[in-house]
Amino acid sequence: MATLTLKTLTCYETEDNWGADDAYIKINGVTFWGPIKINDNQGRAINKDITFTNKVWIELWDKDDLDPDDHLGTYIAWASEAGKGEQEAYFNQDDCSYRLIYEVG
């Protein structure tokens, strides 16, 4: 088993044109963190762990109240990354720009 630690999420550009996103993260299709408001050039600490085998799908979403939530991207982290230190995942669907710092142990 490997442990995925999500450390920080940084927003460089929101998906929403009129203000902050309500960002949340799904791990293997299940909401794991958030939603939490985040705006351009802001960061949020996550510091949450989950164990997995082989690979894990990390999805970033923006919660919307009046229409379906916006999928901002998917990234796969691998158990083989264990011991390689902090890694970066980027999400940029729907004209947004986010960076996730994570580590596999």
Secondary structure, 3 states (H helix, E strand, C coil): CEEEEEEEEEEEECCCCCCCEEEEEEECCEEEEEEEEECCCEEEEEEEEEEECCEEEEEEEECCCCCCCEEEEEEEEEHHHCCCCEEEEEECHHHCEEEEEEEEC
